[in-house]
Amino acid sequence: MRTEHLQKIHLDPTHHADAVQTFFEAFKLPRKPATLNFLAEILEQFARIPYENISKIIKYNQSWHPDFNDIRLPEEVIDDHITHRLGGTCFSLTFFLQCILTQSGYLCYPVMADMRAGPNIHCCLIVILDSVKYLVDPGYVLTQPMEINPQKPKLYRTEFAGVELQFDQSNLHYNLFTFNKNETKWRYRFRDRAVPLDEFSQHWLASFGWNSMHGICLTKVMKGGLIFVHKNFMRETTFTGKKNFNIRKDYHARIHDIFGIGKQIIEQGRAALEENLKREREQLL
């Protein structure tokens, strides 16, 4: 991927007021003062917008050299959700949520996180409310704010797993783990450092060339659990365990039933993915 575009994005969470208003109207959520309870209400409704990379794969296919016009800003995210039940990846979801919270009276800022696949490949938000900091993570579908405190670990129960946040004093990182009755898994680590939006935008643009763009992936919180789809594999996770499915034979029906995304969009994403991978292979020759 060319890099000359990486300086072109200027993000501002005080902008995109129309998209923010559309979010509140679409989810029938009345505006309220910036309290912890209202923050939880916003996150509960925002979690209905799925994590998916179909829309991003299609965008990448249309330009191949992403710049400001190719990232999915809040207007596009909410319009595509209303029209096609699409969502976004962690960058578009995190920035949209930052716009919503900022324009609702909350002080918040993005942070970058490291995962097993590499550094700075995930992002989330820190919200400061009444001098207390909270982690909110739309890309990892945490549906409630989670207090962060270096003095004590924090446990939190989601619909599908427990979440534990631990502070590592040796390198000043927070580590996030998920657990159920059978196992505990490290998911990511982050430092409580506000990432300037110019730097955030560079990571966003770079993400178009990551391995996560090599297969269709979707995640959504459902009543009682979490649905994760990668290629033809689907996993349903609840606090009591996991169930795995091969959905190759009924792929379109499963995606439509769970996410509401139609066959035409899925096939557009699959065709774009195939062409994107072909282009990447040609570049390596």
Backbone as CSV, one residue per row, in Angstrom:
resi,resn,N_x,N_y,N_z,CA_x,CA_y,CA_z,C_x,C_y,C_z
1,MET,0.834,-1.187,0.000,0.000,0.000,0.000,0.876,1.247,0.000
2,ARG,0.497,2.238,-0.785,1.243,3.470,-0.786,1.018,4.214,0.518
3,THR,2.008,5.038,0.919,1.919,5.710,2.205,1.752,7.210,2.085
4,GLU,1.738,7.759,0.864,1.686,9.208,0.766,0.348,9.780,1.213
5,HIS,-0.656,8.907,1.394,-1.975,9.390,1.792,-2.111,9.514,3.310
6,LEU,-1.181,9.015,4.070,-1.406,8.841,5.497,-1.532,10.142,6.267
7,GLN,-1.209,11.280,5.665,-1.317,12.548,6.367,-2.596,13.302,6.011
8,LYS,-3.483,12.734,5.216,-4.584,13.503,4.650,-5.840,13.559,5.523
9,ILE,-5.943,12.713,6.499,-7.168,12.669,7.299,-7.079,13.639,8.461
10,HIS,-8.122,14.439,8.609,-8.250,15.274,9.805,-9.580,14.923,10.463
11,LEU,-9.510,14.263,11.608,-10.698,13.826,12.320,-11.053,14.812,13.421
12,ASP,-12.335,15.042,13.613,-12.791,15.961,14.654,-14.095,15.425,15.237
13,PRO,-14.080,14.968,16.506,-15.293,14.386,17.093,-16.395,15.397,17.362
14,THR,-16.107,16.704,17.224,-17.168,17.698,17.371,-17.952,17.866,16.073
15,HIS,-17.467,17.259,14.994,-18.180,17.271,13.725,-19.138,16.080,13.654
16,HIS,-19.801,15.907,12.536,-20.692,14.756,12.275,-21.933,14.777,13.157
17,ALA,-22.422,15.997,13.426,-23.606,16.133,14.284,-24.830,15.453,13.680
18,ASP,-24.967,15.483,12.356,-26.128,14.846,11.726,-26.113,13.336,11.962
19,ALA,-24.927,12.723,11.860,-24.824,11.290,12.092,-25.142,10.949,13.545
20,VAL,-24.677,11.787,14.458,-24.965,11.565,15.881,-26.466,11.654,16.137
21,GLN,-27.101,12.663,15.570,-28.542,12.809,15.744,-29.295,11.629,15.142
22,THR,-28.844,11.170,13.979,-29.475,10.021,13.342,-29.362,8.779,14.221
23,PHE,-28.213,8.614,14.889,-28.041,7.481,15.813,-29.096,7.516,16.907
24,PHE,-29.262,8.668,17.550,-30.228,8.763,18.649,-31.649,8.523,18.148
25,GLU,-31.953,9.027,16.970,-33.292,8.833,16.424,-33.519,7.382,16.010
26,ALA,-32.526,6.771,15.366,-32.683,5.405,14.877,-32.905,4.416,16.005
27,PHE,-32.252,4.656,17.150,-32.369,3.734,18.273,-33.331,4.243,19.339
28,LYS,-34.082,5.313,18.977,-35.117,5.855,19.867,-34.570,6.118,21.264
29,LEU,-33.409,6.753,21.290,-32.723,7.037,22.545,-32.778,8.536,22.814
30,PRO,-33.527,8.984,23.810,-33.602,10.417,24.094,-32.297,10.939,24.688
31,ARG,-31.973,12.158,24.382,-30.767,12.781,24.941,-30.978,13.056,26.420
32,LYS,-29.896,12.821,27.188,-29.947,13.014,28.630,-28.627,13.622,29.103
33,PRO,-28.557,14.069,30.358,-27.275,14.555,30.890,-26.225,13.452,30.891
34,ALA,-24.959,13.867,30.882,-23.839,12.916,30.790,-23.599,12.249,32.142
35,THR,-24.288,11.147,32.372,-24.134,10.363,33.592,-23.618,8.984,33.243
36,LEU,-23.238,8.214,34.254,-22.778,6.848,34.025,-23.917,5.984,33.498
37,ASN,-25.118,6.186,34.008,-26.258,5.404,33.531,-26.549,5.677,32.062
38,PHE,-26.466,6.953,31.662,-26.729,7.270,30.262,-25.618,6.728,29.371
39,LEU,-24.396,6.739,29.862,-23.294,6.143,29.111,-23.589,4.663,28.856
40,ALA,-24.067,3.973,29.869,-24.406,2.552,29.700,-25.539,2.372,28.691
41,GLU,-26.514,3.281,28.686,-27.604,3.208,27.719,-27.096,3.384,26.297
42,ILE,-26.205,4.349,26.107,-25.634,4.577,24.775,-24.893,3.338,24.297
43,LEU,-24.076,2.756,25.180,-23.285,1.591,24.786,-24.176,0.393,24.471
44,GLU,-25.251,0.234,25.219,-26.157,-0.882,24.963,-26.771,-0.767,23.570
45,GLN,-27.166,0.435,23.183,-27.743,0.624,21.856,-26.670,0.562,20.766
46,PHE,-25.503,1.128,21.038,-24.438,1.131,20.037,-23.980,-0.288,19.712
47,ALA,-24.073,-1.192,20.691,-23.665,-2.589,20.474,-24.553,-3.285,19.461
48,ARG,-25.683,-2.700,19.110,-26.547,-3.285,18.085,-25.956,-3.075,16.691
49,ILE,-25.011,-2.150,16.565,-24.293,-1.962,15.305,-23.165,-2.993,15.285
50,PRO,-23.157,-3.928,14.351,-22.203,-5.035,14.444,-20.790,-4.647,14.051
51,TYR,-19.845,-5.407,14.564,-18.488,-5.377,14.016,-18.519,-6.219,12.742
52,GLU,-18.080,-5.628,11.634,-17.994,-6.371,10.380,-16.982,-5.678,9.475
53,ASN,-16.335,-6.460,8.632,-15.356,-5.871,7.713,-15.773,-5.969,6.254
54,ILE,-17.016,-6.404,5.997,-17.487,-6.461,4.612,-17.440,-5.078,3.987
55,SER,-17.962,-4.091,4.706,-17.998,-2.723,4.181,-16.589,-2.185,3.932
56,LYS,-15.657,-2.552,4.777,-14.279,-2.075,4.628,-13.589,-2.757,3.445
57,ILE,-13.852,-4.043,3.274,-13.299,-4.787,2.132,-13.792,-4.181,0.819
58,ILE,-15.073,-3.827,0.770,-15.634,-3.207,-0.428,-14.985,-1.849,-0.683
59,LYS,-14.808,-1.047,0.364,-14.154,0.255,0.219,-12.731,0.105,-0.309
60,TYR,-12.024,-0.859,0.240,-10.638,-1.092,-0.184,-10.587,-1.469,-1.653
61,ASN,-11.538,-2.269,-2.081,-11.581,-2.705,-3.467,-11.830,-1.537,-4.420
62,GLN,-12.574,-0.549,-3.982,-12.935,0.566,-4.843,-11.790,1.542,-5.068
63,SER,-10.824,1.588,-4.158,-9.735,2.563,-4.312,-8.361,1.915,-4.380
64,TRP,-8.164,0.870,-3.558,-6.902,0.145,-3.454,-5.808,0.962,-2.775
65,HIS,-5.890,2.261,-2.763,-4.926,3.110,-2.067,-5.707,4.053,-1.160
66,PRO,-6.129,3.586,0.013,-7.061,4.345,0.843,-6.552,5.738,1.211
67,ASP,-7.459,6.693,1.175,-7.187,8.032,1.678,-8.426,8.482,2.441
68,PHE,-8.544,9.778,2.687,-9.633,10.293,3.507,-11.003,9.889,2.959
69,ASN,-11.141,9.817,1.654,-12.429,9.512,1.044,-12.816,8.045,1.175
70,ASP,-11.909,7.205,1.619,-12.160,5.771,1.647,-12.459,5.221,3.036
71,ILE,-12.187,5.990,4.077,-12.568,5.508,5.402,-14.054,5.777,5.612
72,ARG,-14.644,4.996,6.469,-16.091,5.098,6.693,-16.347,5.952,7.923
73,LEU,-16.709,7.193,7.673,-16.991,8.145,8.734,-18.407,7.918,9.275
74,PRO,-18.778,8.583,10.372,-20.051,8.279,11.034,-21.288,8.333,10.140
75,GLU,-21.341,9.283,9.204,-22.513,9.369,8.334,-22.706,8.077,7.537
76,GLU,-21.620,7.561,7.013,-21.700,6.340,6.224,-22.008,5.134,7.102
77,VAL,-21.427,5.086,8.286,-21.658,3.953,9.184,-23.133,3.849,9.552
78,ILE,-23.735,4.967,9.980,-25.127,4.895,10.422,-26.073,4.707,9.242
79,ASP,-25.772,5.318,8.100,-26.623,5.125,6.922,-26.584,3.672,6.450
80,ASP,-25.382,3.084,6.411,-25.256,1.694,5.980,-25.911,0.734,6.970
81,HIS,-25.895,1.107,8.256,-26.557,0.237,9.232,-28.063,0.278,9.038
82,ILE,-28.613,1.471,8.864,-30.059,1.592,8.678,-30.502,0.902,7.388
83,THR,-29.707,1.053,6.325,-30.095,0.537,5.015,-29.780,-0.936,4.840
84,HIS,-28.589,-1.349,5.286,-28.117,-2.703,4.984,-27.776,-3.521,6.228
85,ARG,-27.946,-2.947,7.422,-27.597,-3.605,8.688,-26.095,-3.853,8.818
86,LEU,-25.294,-3.054,8.132,-23.848,-3.137,8.273,-23.400,-2.398,9.532
87,GLY,-22.106,-2.456,9.815,-21.551,-1.768,10.972,-20.205,-1.178,10.619
88,GLY,-19.142,-1.775,11.156,-17.800,-1.288,10.862,-16.777,-2.061,11.655
89,THR,-15.517,-1.733,11.435,-14.432,-2.318,12.220,-14.111,-1.390,13.385
90,CYS,-13.099,-1.735,14.171,-12.880,-1.022,15.429,-12.618,0.469,15.219
91,PHE,-11.959,0.846,14.111,-11.645,2.262,13.920,-12.902,3.077,13.634
92,SER,-13.708,2.635,12.684,-14.909,3.406,12.360,-15.900,3.403,13.522
93,LEU,-16.015,2.282,14.240,-16.915,2.229,15.383,-16.412,3.099,16.528
94,THR,-15.118,3.038,16.788,-14.559,3.827,17.889,-14.698,5.321,17.629
95,PHE,-14.394,5.754,16.401,-14.508,7.182,16.111,-15.964,7.637,16.151
96,PHE,-16.879,6.839,15.622,-18.290,7.208,15.679,-18.749,7.324,17.127
97,LEU,-18.376,6.354,17.954,-18.752,6.416,19.369,-18.123,7.637,20.042
98,GLN,-16.893,7.967,19.682,-16.263,9.162,20.244,-17.075,10.412,19.882
99,CYS,-17.552,10.488,18.643,-18.380,11.627,18.235,-19.662,11.684,19.065
100,ILE,-20.311,10.528,19.241,-21.554,10.486,20.008,-21.327,10.939,21.448
101,LEU,-20.282,10.408,22.070,-20.034,10.727,23.475,-19.583,12.173,23.645
102,THR,-18.693,12.635,22.778,-18.229,14.021,22.867,-19.394,14.987,22.745
103,GLN,-20.283,14.724,21.798,-21.412,15.616,21.579,-22.546,15.396,22.575
104,SER,-22.348,14.434,23.488,-23.302,14.211,24.578,-22.753,14.698,25.907
105,GLY,-21.618,15.390,25.874,-21.076,16.000,27.080,-20.033,15.196,27.814
106,TYR,-19.564,14.088,27.220,-18.546,13.266,27.868,-17.153,13.667,27.386
107,LEU,-16.187,13.554,28.277,-14.784,13.712,27.917,-14.221,12.337,27.628
108,CYS,-13.694,12.143,26.422,-13.170,10.824,26.067,-12.062,10.964,25.040
109,TYR,-11.246,9.915,24.933,-10.147,9.927,23.975,-9.814,8.490,23.576
110,PRO,-9.306,8.306,22.346,-8.968,6.951,21.893,-7.608,6.510,22.407
111,VAL,-7.448,5.204,22.574,-6.162,4.587,22.885,-5.962,3.426,21.918
112,MET,-4.702,3.136,21.628,-4.373,1.997,20.778,-4.014,0.803,21.656
113,ALA,-4.266,-0.399,21.115,-4.013,-1.623,21.883,-3.232,-2.626,21.041
114,ASP,-2.450,-3.440,21.740,-1.691,-4.525,21.107,-2.450,-5.834,21.303
115,MET,-2.458,-6.662,20.252,-3.051,-8.000,20.339,-2.000,-9.017,19.917
116,ARG,-2.352,-10.283,19.934,-1.383,-11.311,19.553,-0.886,-11.116,18.130
117,ALA,-1.727,-10.580,17.267,-1.342,-10.401,15.868,-0.375,-9.244,15.660
118,GLY,-0.195,-8.386,16.670,0.757,-7.298,16.496,0.402,-6.068,17.322
119,PRO,1.287,-5.060,17.331,1.049,-3.834,18.089,0.120,-2.874,17.336
120,ASN,-0.614,-2.098,18.104,-1.437,-1.013,17.557,-2.424,-1.487,16.494
121,ILE,-3.043,-2.650,16.712,-3.993,-3.139,15.721,-5.424,-3.156,16.262
122,HIS,-5.613,-2.624,17.455,-6.956,-2.488,18.006,-7.055,-1.106,18.643
123,CYS,-8.269,-0.608,18.798,-8.450,0.692,19.429,-9.721,0.671,20.259
124,CYS,-9.766,1.534,21.247,-10.928,1.668,22.106,-10.916,3.076,22.694
125,LEU,-11.852,3.369,23.581,-11.970,4.708,24.151,-11.832,4.665,25.667
126,ILE,-11.271,5.731,26.200,-11.303,5.982,27.637,-12.240,7.155,27.870
127,VAL,-13.190,6.986,28.771,-14.138,8.037,29.132,-13.834,8.486,30.558
128,ILE,-13.771,9.789,30.776,-13.561,10.335,32.112,-14.855,10.951,32.591
129,LEU,-15.364,10.468,33.718,-16.633,10.944,34.250,-16.514,11.065,35.765
130,ASP,-16.687,12.264,36.265,-16.555,12.523,37.707,-15.204,12.028,38.232
131,SER,-14.151,12.312,37.470,-12.763,11.982,37.817,-12.470,10.486,37.808
132,VAL,-13.378,9.683,37.318,-13.181,8.240,37.199,-13.044,7.900,35.719
133,LYS,-12.106,7.009,35.404,-11.886,6.604,34.025,-12.564,5.258,33.753
134,TYR,-13.139,5.158,32.545,-13.828,3.945,32.141,-13.350,3.531,30.748
135,LEU,-13.183,2.239,30.571,-12.902,1.686,29.247,-14.220,1.387,28.551
136,VAL,-14.353,1.859,27.311,-15.469,1.458,26.467,-14.870,0.968,25.150
137,ASP,-15.395,-0.131,24.651,-14.758,-0.787,23.502,-15.814,-1.334,22.547
138,PRO,-16.251,-0.524,21.580,-17.268,-1.010,20.635,-16.740,-2.077,19.696
139,GLY,-15.441,-2.066,19.415,-14.875,-3.070,18.519,-14.763,-4.439,19.157
140,TYR,-14.753,-4.483,20.481,-14.704,-5.766,21.177,-16.005,-6.022,21.926
141,VAL,-17.015,-5.275,21.529,-18.394,-5.409,22.012,-18.511,-5.505,23.535
142,LEU,-17.790,-4.637,24.253,-18.069,-4.450,25.669,-19.296,-3.549,25.749
143,THR,-20.367,-4.054,26.274,-21.627,-3.330,26.223,-21.857,-2.435,27.434
144,GLN,-20.911,-2.397,28.363,-21.025,-1.518,29.523,-19.669,-0.862,29.769
145,PRO,-19.667,0.345,30.366,-18.394,0.972,30.723,-17.706,0.169,31.817
146,MET,-16.394,0.064,31.721,-15.611,-0.729,32.669,-14.578,0.175,33.330
147,GLU,-14.709,0.381,34.635,-13.790,1.269,35.342,-12.364,0.742,35.247
148,ILE,-11.430,1.652,34.991,-10.016,1.276,35.015,-9.352,1.971,36.196
149,ASN,-8.622,1.186,36.957,-7.976,1.695,38.163,-6.691,0.908,38.366
150,PRO,-5.523,1.581,38.325,-4.258,0.850,38.480,-4.082,0.220,39.850
151,GLN,-4.903,0.619,40.816,-4.745,0.110,42.173,-5.453,-1.219,42.411
152,LYS,-6.353,-1.579,41.490,-7.096,-2.818,41.729,-7.576,-3.389,40.402
153,PRO,-7.597,-4.720,40.293,-8.167,-5.337,39.081,-9.663,-5.127,39.058
154,LYS,-10.234,-5.209,37.887,-11.662,-5.003,37.737,-12.276,-6.188,37.019
155,LEU,-13.356,-6.719,37.563,-14.087,-7.813,36.938,-15.427,-7.299,36.444
156,TYR,-15.843,-7.823,35.312,-17.066,-7.362,34.677,-17.685,-8.534,33.948
157,ARG,-18.985,-8.653,34.021,-19.696,-9.777,33.401,-20.454,-9.281,32.180
158,THR,-20.176,-9.852,31.022,-20.932,-9.554,29.822,-21.966,-10.649,29.600
159,GLU,-22.699,-10.529,28.492,-23.663,-11.566,28.151,-22.969,-12.894,27.842
160,PHE,-21.709,-12.811,27.394,-21.075,-14.016,26.851,-19.799,-14.422,27.576
161,ALA,-19.266,-13.579,28.446,-18.009,-13.919,29.131,-17.785,-12.959,30.280
162,GLY,-16.900,-13.365,31.170,-16.393,-12.423,32.147,-15.216,-11.663,31.555
163,VAL,-15.002,-10.453,32.020,-13.881,-9.634,31.573,-13.093,-9.197,32.798
164,GLU,-11.784,-9.351,32.719,-10.906,-8.913,33.812,-9.879,-7.941,33.263
165,LEU,-9.709,-6.848,33.981,-8.747,-5.820,33.600,-7.688,-5.728,34.684
166,GLN,-6.433,-5.946,34.310,-5.332,-5.926,35.267,-4.288,-4.909,34.833
167,PHE,-3.726,-4.209,35.805,-2.690,-3.222,35.534,-1.321,-3.844,35.755
168,ASP,-0.439,-3.706,34.787,0.927,-4.219,34.875,1.850,-3.057,35.234
169,GLN,2.244,-3.004,36.477,3.044,-1.890,36.972,4.405,-1.819,36.292
170,SER,4.932,-2.959,35.831,6.282,-2.984,35.269,6.382,-2.208,33.961
171,ASN,5.314,-2.218,33.172,5.371,-1.474,31.902,4.203,-0.516,31.723
172,LEU,3.422,-0.329,32.797,2.333,0.652,32.806,1.270,0.349,31.750
173,HIS,1.015,-0.917,31.518,-0.033,-1.352,30.597,-1.196,-1.946,31.383
174,TYR,-2.370,-1.823,30.807,-3.524,-2.590,31.263,-3.659,-3.806,30.358
175,ASN,-3.918,-4.961,30.941,-4.168,-6.189,30.192,-5.622,-6.587,30.358
176,LEU,-6.270,-6.894,29.237,-7.668,-7.306,29.283,-7.759,-8.802,28.983
177,PHE,-8.422,-9.512,29.877,-8.653,-10.957,29.748,-10.160,-11.209,29.674
178,THR,-10.540,-12.257,28.958,-11.905,-12.757,29.053,-11.864,-14.151,29.654
179,PHE,-12.946,-14.529,30.331,-12.980,-15.848,30.958,-14.416,-16.360,31.004
180,ASN,-14.535,-17.661,31.037,-15.816,-18.311,31.297,-15.571,-19.418,32.306
181,LYS,-16.460,-20.363,32.367,-16.317,-21.421,33.380,-15.148,-22.350,33.087
182,ASN,-14.653,-22.320,31.832,-13.643,-23.297,31.444,-12.248,-22.732,31.224
183,GLU,-12.125,-21.447,30.881,-10.813,-20.941,30.499,-10.737,-19.425,30.644
184,THR,-9.489,-18.952,30.683,-9.199,-17.523,30.687,-8.263,-17.227,29.528
185,LYS,-8.548,-16.150,28.770,-7.724,-15.796,27.622,-7.324,-14.327,27.677
186,TRP,-6.022,-14.085,27.417,-5.548,-12.715,27.242,-6.006,-12.218,25.875
187,ARG,-6.569,-11.010,25.826,-7.092,-10.466,24.578,-6.244,-9.322,24.033
188,TYR,-5.942,-8.343,24.883,-5.114,-7.223,24.420,-4.593,-6.420,25.593
189,ARG,-3.642,-5.548,25.289,-3.108,-4.635,26.302,-3.090,-3.231,25.718
190,PHE,-3.234,-2.258,26.605,-3.196,-0.868,26.171,-2.587,-0.007,27.261
191,ARG,-2.029,1.091,26.859,-1.507,2.088,27.784,-2.502,3.240,27.837
192,ASP,-2.714,3.790,29.005,-3.639,4.919,29.152,-2.971,6.185,28.617
193,ARG,-2.903,6.254,27.303,-2.316,7.406,26.613,-3.260,7.850,25.512
194,ALA,-3.692,9.089,25.589,-4.580,9.623,24.560,-3.834,9.670,23.228
195,VAL,-4.332,8.951,22.249,-3.701,8.915,20.934,-4.189,10.119,20.131
196,PRO,-3.285,11.013,19.700,-3.727,12.131,18.860,-4.464,11.613,17.638
197,LEU,-5.494,12.334,17.213,-6.315,11.831,16.119,-5.552,11.755,14.806
198,ASP,-4.523,12.557,14.626,-3.696,12.405,13.426,-2.992,11.051,13.429
199,GLU,-2.502,10.645,14.606,-1.864,9.328,14.723,-2.910,8.220,14.582
200,PHE,-4.063,8.422,15.185,-5.163,7.462,15.076,-5.528,7.227,13.610
201,SER,-5.581,8.306,12.837,-5.950,8.183,11.427,-4.896,7.420,10.635
202,GLN,-3.633,7.551,11.015,-2.583,6.798,10.327,-2.737,5.300,10.572
203,HIS,-3.020,4.925,11.818,-3.277,3.509,12.114,-4.508,3.030,11.346
204,TRP,-5.504,3.877,11.255,-6.744,3.526,10.552,-6.458,3.213,9.089
205,LEU,-5.741,4.090,8.435,-5.420,3.866,7.026,-4.520,2.649,6.835
206,ALA,-3.564,2.470,7.744,-2.676,1.317,7.633,-3.439,0.012,7.771
207,SER,-4.569,0.037,8.493,-5.315,-1.191,8.753,-5.916,-1.796,7.492
208,PHE,-6.026,-1.023,6.405,-6.547,-1.579,5.160,-5.625,-2.665,4.607
209,GLY,-4.362,-2.645,4.991,-3.418,-3.634,4.494,-3.116,-4.750,5.463
210,TRP,-3.863,-4.856,6.577,-3.593,-5.881,7.578,-4.210,-7.229,7.179
211,ASN,-3.720,-8.299,7.818,-4.230,-9.646,7.543,-5.708,-9.791,7.873
212,SER,-6.230,-8.935,8.745,-7.648,-8.986,9.087,-8.542,-8.705,7.891
213,MET,-7.951,-8.183,6.805,-8.711,-7.907,5.588,-8.698,-9.094,4.625
214,HIS,-8.167,-10.234,5.068,-8.042,-11.402,4.188,-9.193,-12.393,4.340
215,GLY,-10.197,-12.043,5.086,-11.361,-12.912,5.242,-12.504,-12.132,5.854
216,ILE,-13.711,-12.446,5.465,-14.875,-11.757,6.011,-15.070,-12.145,7.471
217,CYS,-15.315,-11.136,8.296,-15.443,-11.346,9.743,-16.598,-10.493,10.268
218,LEU,-17.422,-11.083,11.117,-18.550,-10.384,11.715,-18.692,-10.804,13.175
219,THR,-19.116,-9.865,14.013,-19.345,-10.152,15.427,-20.553,-9.356,15.901
220,LYS,-21.377,-9.988,16.697,-22.553,-9.285,17.219,-22.963,-9.878,18.555
221,VAL,-23.345,-8.991,19.473,-23.893,-9.429,20.748,-25.348,-9.809,20.542
222,MET,-25.688,-11.026,20.982,-27.072,-11.496,20.927,-27.543,-11.724,22.369
223,LYS,-28.832,-11.918,22.523,-29.349,-12.175,23.857,-28.729,-13.452,24.409
224,GLY,-27.967,-13.308,25.468,-27.370,-14.467,26.112,-26.023,-14.882,25.575
225,GLY,-25.519,-14.203,24.526,-24.237,-14.648,23.996,-23.673,-13.743,22.917
226,LEU,-22.609,-14.240,22.289,-21.891,-13.513,21.247,-21.758,-14.419,20.033
227,ILE,-22.036,-13.873,18.852,-21.872,-14.604,17.604,-20.646,-14.055,16.881
228,PHE,-19.749,-14.954,16.503,-18.538,-14.577,15.770,-18.479,-15.407,14.500
229,VAL,-18.282,-14.729,13.364,-18.178,-15.410,12.077,-16.867,-15.008,11.418
230,HIS,-16.102,-16.009,10.977,-14.887,-15.762,10.201,-14.848,-16.754,9.049
231,LYS,-14.893,-16.206,7.823,-14.993,-17.053,6.633,-16.216,-17.956,6.779
232,ASN,-16.048,-19.281,6.745,-17.192,-20.189,6.848,-17.363,-20.779,8.248
233,PHE,-16.665,-20.204,9.203,-16.701,-20.693,10.579,-17.556,-19.756,11.425
234,MET,-18.430,-20.311,12.233,-19.233,-19.510,13.161,-19.102,-20.086,14.557
235,ARG,-18.959,-19.190,15.526,-18.880,-19.610,16.934,-19.919,-18.828,17.733
236,GLU,-20.655,-19.567,18.532,-21.596,-18.968,19.475,-21.029,-19.141,20.879
237,THR,-20.765,-18.017,21.549,-20.136,-18.046,22.863,-21.119,-17.583,23.929
238,THR,-21.282,-18.383,24.954,-22.022,-17.987,26.145,-21.103,-18.168,27.344
239,PHE,-21.565,-17.738,28.499,-20.708,-17.865,29.681,-20.437,-19.323,30.030
240,THR,-21.301,-20.212,29.607,-21.124,-21.630,29.944,-20.252,-22.375,28.949
241,GLY,-19.996,-21.791,27.781,-19.154,-22.485,26.825,-19.318,-21.964,25.407
242,LYS,-18.803,-22.757,24.446,-18.806,-22.355,23.042,-19.376,-23.471,22.172
243,LYS,-20.015,-23.061,21.081,-20.478,-23.994,20.068,-19.952,-23.526,18.721
244,ASN,-19.347,-24.430,17.966,-18.771,-24.101,16.666,-19.607,-24.705,15.548
245,PHE,-19.699,-23.976,14.423,-20.500,-24.427,13.296,-19.757,-24.144,11.992
246,ASN,-19.917,-25.039,11.036,-19.495,-24.769,9.665,-20.737,-24.313,8.907
247,ILE,-20.721,-23.072,8.397,-21.923,-22.504,7.785,-21.762,-22.367,6.268
248,ARG,-20.845,-23.117,5.699,-20.606,-23.017,4.259,-21.899,-23.244,3.453
249,LYS,-22.685,-24.262,3.837,-23.848,-24.639,3.029,-25.016,-23.673,3.172
250,ASP,-25.114,-22.983,4.315,-26.230,-22.040,4.503,-25.719,-20.663,4.927
251,TYR,-24.595,-20.274,4.322,-23.892,-19.050,4.721,-24.807,-17.824,4.645
252,HIS,-25.441,-17.616,3.499,-26.250,-16.411,3.327,-27.414,-16.368,4.310
253,ALA,-28.056,-17.508,4.498,-29.201,-17.554,5.401,-28.778,-17.269,6.832
254,ARG,-27.662,-17.839,7.263,-27.190,-17.611,8.638,-26.845,-16.139,8.861
255,ILE,-26.113,-15.554,7.913,-25.710,-14.151,8.061,-26.933,-13.244,8.072
256,HIS,-27.885,-13.529,7.203,-29.083,-12.697,7.162,-29.904,-12.848,8.435
257,ASP,-30.061,-14.070,8.921,-30.865,-14.299,10.122,-30.251,-13.631,11.341
258,ILE,-28.935,-13.664,11.454,-28.271,-13.140,12.651,-27.984,-11.648,12.538
259,PHE,-27.468,-11.227,11.395,-27.020,-9.848,11.251,-27.973,-8.981,10.428
260,GLY,-28.834,-9.600,9.655,-29.738,-8.835,8.820,-29.130,-8.351,7.520
261,ILE,-27.938,-8.802,7.209,-27.231,-8.375,5.997,-27.651,-9.272,4.835
262,GLY,-28.038,-8.650,3.719,-28.583,-9.396,2.597,-27.540,-10.063,1.734
263,LYS,-28.005,-11.009,0.931,-27.133,-11.799,0.068,-26.357,-10.929,-0.903
264,GLN,-26.992,-9.886,-1.459,-26.324,-9.043,-2.449,-25.083,-8.366,-1.868
265,ILE,-25.204,-7.849,-0.628,-24.058,-7.197,0.015,-22.969,-8.215,0.322
266,ILE,-23.364,-9.383,0.786,-22.378,-10.425,1.104,-21.608,-10.818,-0.149
267,GLU,-22.326,-11.009,-1.251,-21.655,-11.405,-2.486,-20.777,-10.284,-3.037
268,GLN,-21.203,-9.042,-2.850,-20.352,-7.922,-3.243,-19.066,-7.934,-2.431
269,GLY,-19.185,-8.211,-1.146,-17.998,-8.292,-0.294,-17.098,-9.450,-0.662
270,ARG,-17.688,-10.601,-0.971,-16.890,-11.760,-1.366,-16.142,-11.501,-2.676
271,ALA,-16.813,-10.892,-3.646,-16.159,-10.583,-4.919,-15.034,-9.572,-4.721
272,ALA,-15.288,-8.567,-3.883,-14.255,-7.574,-3.603,-13.064,-8.213,-2.905
273,LEU,-13.329,-9.119,-1.958,-12.256,-9.801,-1.247,-11.395,-10.615,-2.202
274,GLU,-12.033,-11.360,-3.103,-11.283,-12.173,-4.059,-10.391,-11.303,-4.938
275,GLU,-10.915,-10.174,-5.377,-10.120,-9.285,-6.216,-8.997,-8.629,-5.425
276,ASN,-9.276,-8.268,-4.178,-8.242,-7.664,-3.329,-7.077,-8.628,-3.117
277,LEU,-7.399,-9.888,-2.816,-6.353,-10.884,-2.593,-5.546,-11.121,-3.870
278,LYS,-6.219,-11.118,-5.013,-5.527,-11.286,-6.288,-4.557,-10.142,-6.524
279,ARG,-4.987,-8.930,-6.231,-4.111,-7.765,-6.387,-2.881,-7.877,-5.497
280,GLU,-3.114,-8.310,-4.233,-1.990,-8.435,-3.315,-0.985,-9.479,-3.812
281,ARG,-1.493,-10.596,-4.330,-0.594,-11.626,-4.851,0.198,-11.099,-6.032
282,GLU,-0.428,-10.340,-6.904,0.250,-9.771,-8.074,1.336,-8.795,-7.647
283,GLN,1.081,-8.044,-6.569,2.084,-7.094,-6.094,3.333,-7.808,-5.583
284,LEU,3.142,-9.030,-5.069,4.277,-9.770,-4.518,5.135,-10.445,-5.595
285,LEU,4.610,-10.530,-6.807,5.357,-11.201,-7.880,6.426,-10.295,-8.455
